[in-house]
Amino acid sequence: MPTPRIDGIDVSHWNPVSSSDDIPTGDVLPLMSCKATEGRGFVSRTFRPFWDLFKAKGARYRGAYHWLRSDSPIIQQADHFTRVMEGAGFGDVGDIIQLDWETTPNIPLNTSDHVAQWCDIIEGRFGPRIIVYSSDWLPDSTLDPDARGEFFEWREAFPDYPYWHANYNTTLRSTGGWAESEKYRADVWQWSSTTPVPGFAAGIDVNHVFNWRTLDRLSLRDTVTGTGPPEEETADMSRSFIVTTGARDVTDPNDPRVLVWIEMTADGRYRQHGSGSTFRSDEFGLLTADDLHAELVTTNTLATMTADKYGVFTAAGFGYVASRWDQRVLITAPVVNVPPVQFPPIEFPPVELPPIEWPGFRITANAQPTEPTTEPE
């Protein structure tokens, strides 16, 4: 089972520091964010100490967040945040803005319109440097008469807006953080609020970054030559899947049918985790496997699978292409408690094709693919 990384932290006055010297530097924690403001007048007493400390630590992405409230006008909250951030010198390469949208005791939840309004105002002043932090557990707001979940309404209206998802379930269930981050196209996933981090007196919020490119864009680092994150840190974990020899409950990491966990990196290539079959992607982005009867199982919903005349499957909606070896199985399906299923063979109409030469093996018309003649690299 994949393990989320600690790529970043987000803290407030609720997170006392035991030793600032012990807090990791930016090469260990690239993302560091802290609470700046709330409502139309509150400023966190730890904002400037954290803000300055994160710069001294060399944070690649230094964030400041505003806690949105429904009991004061949005324009006043935006004005308040603007004054505080201008006073703190916001605007360096690496700086980002985080809008914290969650429940506040004893007042109604903000509506999705409130969120959009605040973002529009702040973007007009600082540019497109905002990432919205929230989760799908938000209740419906009593301020909105349509009785729809506010989070779902917002994400439907803004499906590509930079998003930071909170979910402390790290299993591969459909309600877990891996699946929900993929479902909601999260760029960052807050997967724990109690994880120990050196330099803090108690456990704090920790985060796994899915999309470094989004953070580069928000922080203006994509405009600076040679400042991109290391290649090994550019994995898009929302495009990952599990390969098994049959349907299984993925919450059991000891299931012997598990072959390997595959991750697609941001450049469209594949990376293998674990043992089992050997997987690799060629220069065209095709995934090939020594195990000819593997199933590709996504970590979320059923994908639409189509096969062209060459027998190559494309999984719509998940961003990967997989080479089809035979007519038995190559499917995507939900992975939680999937019962054993007998899949009928897939019949392809006869096609007249010239022989096709691919690295390592040969395919001819109306014939089964032969096994590779050379070992995968």
DORO-109132 format. One record per atom (N, C-alpha, C): z, y, x; residue number from 1. Coordinates in steps of 0.1 Angstrom, whole numbers, plus 5000, padded with zeros to 4 digits. Atoms other than C-alpha are relative to their C-alpha. Layout:
Z	Y	X	NUM
...
***
This chain:
5000	4988	5008	1
5000	5000	5000	1
5000	5012	5009	1
5001	4988	4992	2
4991	5034	5014	2
5013	5008	5000	2
4988	4992	4999	3
5020	5056	5025	3
4996	5015	5001	3
5003	4986	4999	4
5018	5094	5018	4
5006	5006	5013	4
4995	4994	4987	5
5021	5116	5049	5
5008	5012	4997	5
4993	4987	5001	6
5043	5146	5055	6
4992	5010	5007	6
5009	4990	4994	7
5016	5172	5061	7
5006	5014	4998	7
4995	4987	5002	8
5037	5201	5048	8
5012	5000	4992	8
4988	4998	5007	9
5068	5215	5033	9
4999	5012	4991	9
4998	4988	5007	10
5077	5240	5006	10
5014	5002	4996	10
4986	4998	5001	11
5111	5255	5005	11
5004	5013	4993	11
4995	4988	5006	12
5133	5282	4990	12
5015	5002	5004	12
4986	4998	4996	13
5169	5295	4991	13
5009	4988	4996	13
4993	5012	5003	14
5179	5261	4977	14
5000	4990	5012	14
5002	5009	4988	15
5170	5245	5011	15
5006	5006	5012	15
4993	4993	4988	16
5196	5257	5037	16
4995	4993	5013	16
5004	5005	4987	17
5186	5254	5073	17
5012	4997	5009	17
4989	5003	4991	18
5209	5236	5097	18
4997	5004	5014	18
5004	4996	4986	19
5189	5244	5129	19
4986	5004	5000	19
5014	4995	5001	20
5157	5265	5129	20
4993	4994	5013	20
5006	5005	4988	21
5151	5252	5164	21
4994	4986	4998	21
5004	5014	5002	22
5148	5216	5151	22
4989	4999	4990	22
5011	5001	5010	23
5122	5224	5124	23
4987	4998	5008	23
5013	5003	4993	24
5089	5209	5135	24
4991	5012	5001	24
5010	4989	4998	25
5061	5231	5148	25
4988	4997	4991	25
5012	5001	5009	26
5027	5236	5131	26
4991	4988	5004	26
5008	5012	4997	27
5011	5207	5150	27
5005	4988	4993	27
4994	5011	5008	28
5035	5184	5131	28
5000	5002	4985	28
5001	4996	5014	29
5037	5203	5098	29
4990	5011	4999	29
5010	4989	5001	30
5004	5222	5094	30
5002	5009	4988	30
4998	4992	5012	31
5014	5234	5059	31
5015	5003	4998	31
4986	4995	5003	32
5046	5255	5054	32
4999	5011	4990	32
5000	4990	5011	33
5052	5274	5022	33
5015	5003	4996	33
4987	4996	5004	34
5082	5293	5009	34
5000	5009	4987	34
4999	4992	5012	35
5094	5310	4977	35
5001	5015	5004	35
5000	4986	4997	36
5087	5348	4978	36
5007	5007	4988	36
4996	4992	5012	37
5092	5361	4942	37
5001	4992	4988	37
4999	5006	5014	38
5100	5353	4906	38
5001	5011	4990	38
5000	4989	5010	39
5093	5373	4875	39
4995	5013	5005	39
5004	4987	4997	40
5090	5410	4878	40
5009	5008	5010	40
4991	4993	4991	41
5119	5418	4902	41
5007	4992	5010	41
4992	5008	4991	42
5134	5389	4920	42
4992	4997	5013	42
5006	5004	4987	43
5128	5384	4957	43
5010	4990	5007	43
4992	5010	4994	44
5141	5353	4974	44
5006	5005	5013	44
4993	4995	4988	45
5167	5361	5001	45
4995	4993	5012	45
5004	5007	4988	46
5152	5335	5024	46
4985	5002	5002	46
5014	4999	4998	47
5116	5346	5020	47
4996	5006	5013	47
5004	4994	4987	48
5113	5369	5050	48
5004	4991	5012	48
4997	5009	4989	49
5133	5346	5073	49
4991	4988	5001	49
5009	5011	5000	50
5111	5316	5063	50
4986	5005	5004	50
5014	4995	4997	51
5079	5337	5064	51
4998	5003	5015	51
5001	4997	4986	52
5086	5349	5099	52
5001	4988	5009	52
4997	5012	4992	53
5099	5315	5111	53
4987	4992	5000	53
5012	5009	5001	54
5067	5297	5099	54
4989	5006	5009	54
5009	4995	4991	55
5046	5321	5119	55
5004	4997	5014	55
4996	5003	4986	56
5067	5316	5150	56
4998	4985	5003	56
5002	5014	4998	57
5064	5278	5145	57
4985	4996	5001	57
5014	5003	4998	58
5026	5281	5145	58
4994	4993	4988	58
5006	5007	5012	59
5020	5269	5109	59
4985	5003	4999	59
5014	4998	5002	60
4983	5264	5104	60
4997	5007	4987	60
5001	4994	5013	61
4987	5273	5067	61
5014	5005	4996	61
4988	4994	5003	62
5015	5297	5059	62
5000	5005	4985	62
5000	4996	5014	63
5022	5300	5021	63
5012	5007	4995	63
4989	4993	5007	64
5042	5322	4999	64
4998	4998	4985	64
5002	5002	5014	65
5048	5314	4963	65
5008	5009	4990	65
4994	4992	5011	66
5055	5333	4931	66
5004	4990	4988	66
4996	5008	5011	67
5075	5316	4903	67
4997	5008	4987	67
5005	4993	5012	68
5058	5326	4870	68
5010	4998	4989	68
4991	5001	5012	69
5080	5334	4840	69
4992	5006	4988	69
5006	4996	5012	70
5071	5340	4804	70
5007	5012	4994	70
4992	4989	5007	71
5097	5367	4797	71
4998	5014	5006	71
5004	4987	4995	72
5080	5395	4816	72
4985	5001	5000	72
5014	4999	5001	73
5045	5409	4814	73
4993	4995	5013	73
5007	5005	4988	74
5020	5392	4838	74
4996	5011	5009	74
5004	4989	4991	75
5008	5425	4852	75
5011	5005	5008	75
4988	4995	4992	76
5043	5435	4862	76
5004	4989	5010	76
4997	5011	4990	77
5048	5401	4879	77
4990	5001	5011	77
5011	4999	4990	78
5015	5405	4897	78
5003	5012	5009	78
4997	4988	4992	79
5025	5441	4908	79
5011	4997	5009	79
4988	5003	4992	80
5059	5428	4920	80
4996	4992	5012	80
5004	5009	4989	81
5043	5400	4941	81
4992	5008	5010	81
5009	4992	4991	82
5017	5424	4955	82
5008	5009	5009	82
4992	4991	4992	83
5043	5449	4967	83
5008	4992	5011	83
4992	5008	4990	84
5064	5421	4984	84
4991	4995	5011	84
5009	5006	4990	85
5034	5405	5001	85
4994	5010	5009	85
5005	4989	4992	86
5020	5438	5013	86
5011	5004	5010	86
4989	4996	4991	87
5054	5446	5028	87
5003	4989	5010	87
4998	5011	4990	88
5055	5412	5045	88
4988	4999	5009	88
5011	5001	4991	89
5021	5418	5061	89
4990	4988	4997	89
5009	5011	5004	90
5002	5391	5041	90
4985	5004	5003	90
5014	4997	4997	91
4966	5388	5052	91
4995	4994	5013	91
5005	5006	4988	92
4965	5370	5085	92
4992	4987	4997	92
5007	5013	5001	93
4942	5340	5090	93
5010	4989	5000	93
4990	5011	5002	94
4962	5310	5078	94
5009	5003	4988	94
4992	4997	5011	95
4980	5328	5050	95
4994	4996	4987	95
5005	5004	5013	96
4977	5314	5015	96
5011	5004	4989	96
4992	4996	5011	97
4992	5322	4981	97
5002	4988	4991	97
4997	5012	5009	98
5009	5295	4959	98
5006	5006	4987	98
4994	4996	5013	99
5015	5301	4922	99
5008	4988	4995	99
4992	5011	5005	100
5044	5280	4910	100
5001	5001	4985	100
5000	5000	5015	101
5039	5271	4873	101
5007	4988	4996	101
4992	5011	5005	102
5067	5250	4859	102
5010	5006	4990	102
4991	4996	5010	103
5095	5252	4834	103
5011	5008	5006	103
4989	4992	4996	104
5122	5279	4836	104
5010	4998	4988	104
4990	5003	5011	105
5155	5271	4817	105
5001	5012	4990	105
4997	4991	5011	106
5160	5288	4783	106
4989	5010	4997	106
5011	4992	5004	107
5126	5305	4781	107
4988	4991	4998	107
5012	5009	5002	108
5092	5292	4769	108
4992	4999	5012	108
5009	5002	4989	109
5067	5278	4792	109
4989	5010	5000	109
5012	4992	4999	110
5039	5300	4804	110
4988	4993	4995	110
5013	5006	5004	111
5005	5293	4788	111
4990	5000	5011	111
5011	5001	4990	112
4974	5284	4806	112
4993	5014	5002	112
5006	4987	4999	113
4961	5319	4798	113
5008	5009	5009	113
4992	4993	4991	114
4991	5334	4816	114
4997	4997	5015	114
5004	5004	4986	115
4982	5314	4847	115
4987	5006	5004	115
5013	4994	4996	116
4946	5325	4846	116
5000	5015	5002	116
4999	4986	4998	117
4956	5361	4841	117
5006	5004	5013	117
4994	4997	4987	118
4979	5362	4871	118
4991	4997	5011	118
5010	5003	4989	119
4953	5345	4893	119
4989	5010	5001	119
5011	4990	5000	120
4926	5369	4882	120
5005	5013	5007	120
4995	4988	4994	121
4948	5399	4891	121
5002	4999	5015	121
4997	5002	4986	122
4960	5386	4924	122
4987	4998	5009	122
5012	5001	4993	123
4925	5375	4934	123
4992	5013	5002	123
5006	4987	4999	124
4913	5410	4927	124
5006	5008	5011	124
4994	4992	4990	125
4937	5423	4953	125
5000	4993	5014	125
4999	5007	4987	126
4939	5396	4980	126
4988	4990	5002	126
5011	5009	4999	127
4907	5376	4973	127
5004	4986	4996	127
4998	5013	5005	128
4904	5339	4964	128
5009	4991	5010	128
4991	5007	4990	129
4935	5326	4984	129
5011	4993	4993	129
4989	5006	5008	130
4955	5310	4956	130
4998	4986	4997	130
4999	5014	5004	131
4965	5274	4950	131
5011	4999	4989	131
4990	5001	5011	132
4983	5266	4917	132
5007	4987	5001	132
4991	5012	4999	133
5013	5242	4919	133
5005	4998	4986	133
4995	5004	5013	134
5021	5223	4887	134
5000	4985	4998	134
5001	5014	5003	135
5021	5189	4870	135
4997	4997	4986	135
5004	5003	5014	136
5010	5171	4839	136
5012	4997	4991	136
4988	5002	5008	137
5046	5167	4827	137
5004	5013	4993	137
4996	4988	5007	138
5047	5203	4815	138
4999	4998	4985	138
5001	5001	5014	139
5055	5205	4778	139
4990	5010	4994	139
5008	4989	5007	140
5034	5224	4752	140
5008	5012	4999	140
4993	4988	5001	141
5043	5260	4752	141
5001	5005	4985	141
4998	4994	5014	142
5058	5275	4720	142
4993	5013	4998	142
5007	4988	5001	143
5039	5306	4728	143
4985	4998	4997	143
5015	5003	5003	144
5005	5289	4722	144
5000	4991	4988	144
5000	5007	5013	145
4998	5278	4686	145
4991	4988	5000	145
5010	5011	5001	146
4971	5252	4695	146
5006	4987	5002	146
4993	5013	4999	147
4997	5225	4702	147
4994	4991	5011	147
5005	5008	4989	148
4978	5213	4733	148
5008	5002	5012	148
4993	4999	4987	149
4994	5205	4766	149
4994	5011	5008	149
5005	4988	4993	150
4992	5237	4786	150
4993	4996	5013	150
5007	5004	4988	151
4984	5219	4819	151
4986	4995	4998	151
5013	5006	5003	152
4956	5199	4804	152
4990	5010	4996	152
5009	4989	5005	153
4941	5230	4788	153
4996	5008	5012	153
5004	4993	4989	154
4942	5248	4821	154
4991	4992	5009	154
5009	5008	4991	155
4927	5220	4842	155
4987	4997	4994	155
5013	5001	5006	156
4900	5215	4817	156
4991	5012	5001	156
5007	4987	4998	157
4891	5252	4819	157
4996	5003	5014	157
5002	4997	4985	158
4894	5253	4857	158
5001	4987	5008	158
4999	5013	4993	159
4886	5218	4870	159
4999	5001	5015	159
5002	4999	4986	160
4877	5230	4905	160
5010	5010	5007	160
4991	4991	4994	161
4905	5255	4910	161
5010	4993	5010	161
4990	5007	4990	162
4927	5247	4941	162
5013	4997	4993	162
4989	5005	5008	163
4955	5226	4928	163
5009	4992	5009	163
4989	5007	4993	164
4988	5213	4942	164
5008	4993	4989	164
4994	5008	5011	165
5002	5184	4921	165
5013	4994	5004	165
4987	5006	4998	166
5038	5173	4918	166
5001	4987	4992	166
4998	5013	5006	167
5045	5136	4912	167
5008	4992	5010	167
4992	5006	4990	168
5073	5117	4929	168
4999	4984	4999	168
5003	5015	5001	169
5059	5082	4920	169
4990	4997	5010	169
5010	5003	4989	170
5043	5069	4952	170
4994	4986	4999	170
5007	5012	5001	171
5031	5036	4938	171
4986	5002	4996	171
5014	4999	5004	172
4995	5028	4929	172
4998	4999	4986	172
5001	5001	5015	173
5002	5027	4892	173
4992	5012	4995	173
5008	4989	5006	174
4980	5048	4869	174
5008	5013	4998	174
4991	4988	5001	175
5010	5072	4865	175
5005	5005	5013	175
4995	4996	4987	176
5016	5074	4902	176
4993	5012	5006	176
5006	4988	4994	177
5008	5103	4925	177
4986	4998	5006	177
5014	5002	4994	178
4978	5087	4942	178
4990	5001	4989	178
5010	5001	5010	179
4960	5080	4909	179
4999	5014	4993	179
5001	4988	5006	180
4970	5113	4893	180
4994	5011	5008	180
5006	4990	4991	181
4960	5133	4923	181
4985	4999	5000	181
5014	5002	5001	182
4926	5117	4921	182
4995	5005	4986	182
5003	4996	5013	183
4925	5123	4883	183
4998	5015	4998	183
5000	4986	5002	184
4933	5159	4885	184
4994	5008	5012	184
5007	4994	4989	185
4914	5166	4917	185
5009	5009	5008	185
4990	4992	4993	186
4945	5177	4936	186
4996	5002	5015	186
5002	4997	4986	187
4941	5193	4970	187
5013	4996	5008	187
4987	5003	4993	188
4978	5188	4979	188
5009	4993	4990	188
4992	5008	5009	189
5003	5163	4965	189
5015	5001	5005	189
4986	5000	4997	190
5041	5170	4965	190
5006	4986	4995	190
4996	5014	5003	191
5054	5134	4966	191
5015	4997	5001	191
4985	5002	4999	192
5091	5139	4972	192
5007	5013	5001	192
4992	4988	4999	193
5118	5165	4968	193
5013	4998	5008	193
4987	5004	4993	194
5145	5147	4988	194
4998	4994	5014	194
5003	5006	4987	195
5129	5137	5021	195
5006	5008	5011	195
4995	4993	4989	196
5148	5145	5052	196
4990	5006	5010	196
5009	4994	4990	197
5130	5169	5076	197
5009	5007	5010	197
4991	4994	4990	198
5146	5180	5109	198
5001	5015	4999	198
4997	4986	5001	199
5162	5213	5109	199
5006	5005	4986	199
4995	4996	5013	200
5172	5213	5072	200
5012	4991	4997	200
4987	5007	5003	201
5207	5204	5059	201
4999	4989	4990	201
5002	5011	5010	202
5194	5181	5031	202
4985	4998	4998	202
5014	5003	5002	203
5162	5166	5019	203
4993	5011	4992	203
5008	4989	5006	204
5134	5189	5008	204
4987	4995	4995	204
5013	5003	5005	205
5100	5190	4992	205
4990	4997	5011	205
5010	5003	4989	206
5073	5173	5013	206
4987	4997	4993	206
5013	5000	5006	207
5036	5172	5007	207
4989	4992	5009	207
5011	5007	4994	208
5005	5151	5015	208
4987	5009	4997	208
5013	4992	5002	209
4972	5171	5020	209
4988	4991	4998	209
5012	5007	5002	210
4941	5156	5005	210
4988	5007	5006	210
5012	4992	4997	211
4916	5184	5011	211
5004	5011	5010	211
4998	4990	4990	212
4920	5203	5043	212
4990	5011	4999	212
5010	4990	5001	213
4888	5221	5037	213
5004	5011	4990	213
4995	4990	5010	214
4903	5238	5006	214
5010	5010	5007	214
4990	4991	4993	215
4932	5251	5027	215
4993	5009	5010	215
5007	4991	4990	216
4908	5263	5054	216
4993	5011	4993	216
5007	4990	5007	217
4889	5282	5028	217
5009	5011	4994	217
4991	4990	5005	218
4919	5298	5011	218
5007	5008	5011	218
4993	4993	4989	219
4934	5307	5045	219
4991	5008	5009	219
5011	4993	4992	220
4901	5321	5058	220
4998	4993	5014	220
5002	5007	4987	221
4902	5296	5087	221
4986	4995	5001	221
5014	5005	4999	222
4867	5284	5077	222
4991	5011	5005	222
5009	4989	4995	223
4854	5318	5089	223
5002	5001	5015	223
4997	4999	4986	224
4869	5313	5124	224
4994	4988	5007	224
5006	5011	4992	225
4848	5292	5148	225
5010	4992	5008	225
4992	5009	4991	226
4865	5261	5163	226
5014	4999	4996	226
4986	5001	5004	227
4897	5263	5142	227
5002	4989	4990	227
4999	5010	5010	228
4890	5233	5119	228
5011	4989	5005	228
4990	5010	4997	229
4917	5205	5117	229
4993	4989	5007	229
5006	5011	4993	230
4912	5175	5139	230
4993	4990	4991	230
5009	5009	5009	231
4886	5150	5126	231
5009	4989	4993	231
4993	5010	5006	232
4912	5124	5120	232
5009	5005	4988	232
4992	4995	5010	233
4930	5147	5096	233
4992	5005	4988	233
5008	4995	5011	234
4900	5154	5073	234
4997	4990	4989	234
5002	5011	5010	235
4904	5123	5051	235
5002	5006	4986	235
4999	4997	5014	236
4898	5129	5014	236
5006	4988	4993	236
4993	5012	5005	237
4924	5105	5001	237
4998	4998	4985	237
5003	5002	5014	238
4914	5111	4965	238
4988	4991	4998	238
5011	5009	5001	239
4883	5091	4973	239
5003	4987	5008	239
4996	5012	4994	240
4900	5059	4982	240
5000	4988	4990	240
5000	5011	5009	241
4900	5024	4968	241
5005	4988	5007	241
4995	5012	4995	242
4913	4989	4973	242
4990	4989	4999	242
5009	5011	5001	243
4893	4958	4981	243
5009	4987	4999	243
4993	5012	5002	244
4906	4925	4968	244
4991	4988	4998	244
5008	5011	5003	245
4894	4890	4962	245
5001	4996	4985	245
4999	5002	5014	246
4903	4892	4925	246
5009	5010	4994	246
4992	4990	5006	247
4921	4912	4899	247
5015	4997	5003	247
4986	5002	4997	248
4958	4917	4907	248
5008	5012	4997	248
4991	4989	5002	249
4988	4939	4903	249
5002	5007	5013	249
4999	4994	4987	250
4986	4964	4931	250
5014	5005	5004	250
4986	4996	4996	251
5023	4972	4929	251
5006	4990	5008	251
4994	5010	4992	252
5029	4940	4947	252
4992	4999	5014	252
5007	5000	4987	253
5020	4946	4984	253
4998	4987	5007	253
5001	5014	4994	254
5025	4909	4992	254
4990	4991	4994	254
5010	5008	5007	255
4998	4897	4969	255
4989	4996	5011	255
5008	5005	4989	256
4977	4875	4992	256
4985	5003	4998	256
5014	4997	5003	257
4945	4885	4975	257
4995	5014	5005	257
5004	4987	4994	258
4946	4920	4991	258
4992	4998	5013	258
5008	5000	4988	259
4919	4924	5017	259
5003	5012	5009	259
5000	4987	4992	260
4920	4960	5028	260
5001	5012	4991	260
5001	4988	5007	261
4925	4995	5016	261
4990	5009	5008	261
5010	4993	4994	262
4895	5017	5022	262
5001	5015	4996	262
4999	4986	5002	263
4895	5055	5025	263
4987	5007	5004	263
5012	4993	4996	264
4865	5078	5024	264
5003	5013	5005	264
4997	4987	4993	265
4867	5107	5048	265
4991	5011	4994	265
5007	4988	5006	266
4855	5142	5040	266
4986	5001	5004	266
5014	5000	4997	267
4823	5136	5058	267
4991	4989	4994	267
5007	5011	5007	268
4813	5107	5036	268
5001	4987	5006	268
4999	5013	4994	269
4822	5079	5059	269
5013	4993	4995	269
4989	5008	5005	270
4847	5051	5054	270
5010	4997	5011	270
4990	5004	4990	271
4879	5042	5072	271
5008	4989	4994	271
4993	5012	5005	272
4896	5008	5069	272
5015	5001	5004	272
4986	5002	4997	273
4934	5003	5067	273
5004	4986	4996	273
4996	5013	5003	274
4949	4969	5069	274
4991	4990	5005	274
5008	5011	4995	275
4934	4935	5077	275
4992	4994	4989	275
5008	5007	5010	276
4910	4912	5059	276
4985	5001	5005	276
5014	4999	4996	277
4873	4917	5058	277
4997	5012	5008	277
5004	4989	4992	278
4856	4940	5082	278
4990	5009	4993	278
5008	4991	5008	279
4841	4971	5065	279
4995	5011	5010	279
5005	4989	4992	280
4819	4997	5080	280
4989	5008	4992	280
5010	4993	5007	281
4795	5024	5068	281
4989	5004	5011	281
5011	4997	4991	282
4761	5030	5083	282
4996	5015	5000	282
5003	4986	4999	283
4743	5063	5090	283
4996	5005	4986	283
5004	4996	5014	284
4732	5064	5053	284
5012	5000	4991	284
4989	5000	5009	285
4767	5061	5040	285
5002	4988	4992	285
4999	5012	5007	286
4763	5026	5028	286
5012	4992	5005	286
4989	5008	4996	287
4794	5004	5028	287
4996	4985	5000	287
5004	5014	4999	288
4788	4969	5040	288
5013	4992	5003	288
4988	5008	4998	289
4813	4940	5041	289
4996	4986	5005	289
5002	5014	4997	290
4815	4906	5058	290
5003	4991	4988	290
4996	5008	5011	291
4832	4893	5027	291
4990	5003	4988	291
5011	4997	5010	292
4803	4889	5002	292
5004	5000	4986	292
4996	5000	5014	293
4824	4885	4971	293
5012	5009	4998	293
4989	4991	5002	294
4848	4914	4975	294
4997	5009	4988	294
5001	4991	5011	295
4855	4937	4946	295
5005	5014	5005	295
4995	4987	4997	296
4858	4974	4949	296
5007	5005	4988	296
4991	4997	5011	297
4887	4985	4928	297
5005	5014	5003	297
4996	4987	4998	298
4894	5022	4924	298
5015	5001	4997	298
4986	4998	5003	299
4929	5036	4922	299
5002	5008	4986	299
4998	4993	5012	300
4923	5052	4888	300
4991	4994	4989	300
5007	5004	5012	301
4898	5049	4859	301
4987	4992	5003	301
5013	5008	4999	302
4867	5027	4853	302
4989	5009	5004	302
5012	4992	4996	303
4837	5042	4871	303
4988	4994	4994	303
5013	5004	5004	304
4801	5040	4859	304
4992	4994	5011	304
5008	5007	4989	305
4782	5015	4880	305
4986	4999	4996	305
5015	5002	5002	306
4744	5016	4883	306
4994	4994	5012	306
5007	5006	4988	307
4721	4996	4905	307
4986	5003	4999	307
5014	4997	5000	308
4687	5006	4916	308
4992	4988	5003	308
5009	5011	4998	309
4657	4984	4923	309
5003	4992	5013	309
4997	5006	4987	310
4670	4977	4958	310
5013	4992	4999	310
4987	5007	5001	311
4703	4963	4944	311
5011	5007	5006	311
4989	4992	4994	312
4724	4992	4957	312
5008	5006	4989	312
4992	4994	5010	313
4753	5002	4935	313
5004	5014	5003	313
4994	4987	4999	314
4763	5038	4930	314
5011	5001	4990	314
4989	4999	5009	315
4797	5045	4915	315
5001	5015	4996	315
5000	4986	5004	316
4794	5077	4895	316
5014	5005	4998	316
4987	4994	5002	317
4824	5100	4897	317
5010	4998	5011	317
4991	5003	4990	318
4840	5086	4928	318
4994	5003	5014	318
5005	4995	4988	319
4817	5098	4955	319
4997	4990	5011	319
5003	5010	4990	320
4810	5065	4973	320
4988	4992	4996	320
5011	5009	5002	321
4780	5042	4976	321
5003	4987	5007	321
4997	5013	4994	322
4784	5005	4982	322
4988	4991	4999	322
5011	5009	4999	323
4759	4979	4993	323
5004	4988	4992	323
4998	5012	5008	324
4755	4950	4968	324
4994	4988	5007	324
5005	5012	4993	325
4753	4916	4984	325
4995	4989	4991	325
5004	5011	5009	326
4751	4892	4955	326
5002	5003	4986	326
4999	4997	5014	327
4752	4889	4918	327
5013	4996	4993	327
4988	5005	5006	328
4787	4877	4913	328
5009	5012	4996	328
4992	4989	5004	329
4810	4907	4915	329
4998	5012	5010	329
4999	4987	4993	330
4810	4943	4927	330
5003	5010	4989	330
4996	4993	5012	331
4830	4962	4901	331
5011	5011	5004	331
4989	4991	5000	332
4854	4991	4896	332
5008	4998	4988	332
4992	5003	5011	333
4883	4987	4873	333
5014	5006	5002	333
4986	4995	4998	334
4919	5000	4866	334
5007	4989	5008	334
4994	5009	4991	335
4942	4984	4891	335
5015	4996	4996	335
4987	5003	5003	336
4975	4982	4873	336
5001	4988	4990	336
4999	5012	5008	337
4983	4947	4860	337
4987	4995	4994	337
5013	5005	5005	338
4947	4937	4857	338
5000	4985	4998	338
5000	5015	5002	339
4944	4902	4841	339
4988	4994	5006	339
5012	5007	4995	340
4920	4877	4856	340
4989	5000	4990	340
5012	4999	5009	341
4885	4882	4841	341
4989	4993	5007	341
5012	5006	4996	342
4854	4862	4843	342
4988	5009	4998	342
5011	4990	5001	343
4825	4885	4851	343
4986	4993	4999	343
5013	5007	5000	344
4790	4874	4840	344
4991	5005	5011	344
5010	4995	4990	345
4762	4875	4865	345
4992	5011	4995	345
5009	4989	5004	346
4741	4906	4866	346
4986	4997	5004	346
5014	5004	4999	347
4704	4899	4861	347
4992	5013	5003	347
5009	4989	4997	348
4679	4922	4878	348
4986	4995	4997	348
5014	5004	5002	349
4643	4922	4867	349
4992	4998	5013	349
5007	5002	4988	350
4618	4909	4892	350
4993	5013	5004	350
5007	4988	4995	351
4604	4937	4914	351
4991	4995	5012	351
5009	5003	4989	352
4575	4936	4939	352
5003	5011	5011	352
4996	4991	4989	353
4588	4951	4971	353
4995	4994	5013	353
5002	5005	4986	354
4577	4949	5007	354
5013	4996	5007	354
4988	5003	4993	355
4601	4934	5031	355
5007	5013	5005	355
4992	4988	4996	356
4629	4959	5039	356
5009	4996	5012	356
4992	5003	4988	357
4644	4960	5074	357
5012	5009	5000	357
4987	4993	4999	358
4681	4971	5075	358
5007	4995	5013	358
4993	5005	4987	359
4702	4970	5107	359
5009	4988	4997	359
4992	5012	5001	360
4716	4935	5110	360
4996	4990	4990	360
5005	5011	5009	361
4698	4917	5082	361
4987	5005	4993	361
5013	4998	5005	362
4666	4915	5062	362
5000	4996	4985	362
5001	5003	5015	363
4659	4916	5024	363
4985	5000	4997	363
5014	5001	5004	364
4626	4904	5009	364
5000	5000	4984	364
5001	5000	5014	365
4614	4907	4973	365
5004	4987	4993	365
4997	5012	5007	366
4629	4883	4948	366
5008	4989	5008	366
4993	5010	4992	367
4651	4867	4974	367
5015	5005	5002	367
4986	4996	4997	368
4689	4867	4981	368
5001	5006	5014	368
4998	4995	4987	369
4700	4888	5010	369
5005	4990	5010	369
4995	5009	4990	370
4706	4869	5042	370
5012	5006	5006	370
4988	4995	4994	371
4738	4871	5060	371
4996	5008	5013	371
5003	4992	4988	372
4739	4896	5090	372
4997	4991	5011	372
5004	5008	4988	373
4722	4883	5121	373
5008	5005	5012	373
4992	4995	4989	374
4744	4904	5143	374
5014	5004	4994	374
4987	4997	5004	375
4781	4911	5142	375
5001	5015	4997	375
4998	4986	5002	376
4792	4944	5127	376
5006	5007	5012	376
4994	4993	4989	377
4801	4971	5151	377
5015	5003	4998	377
***
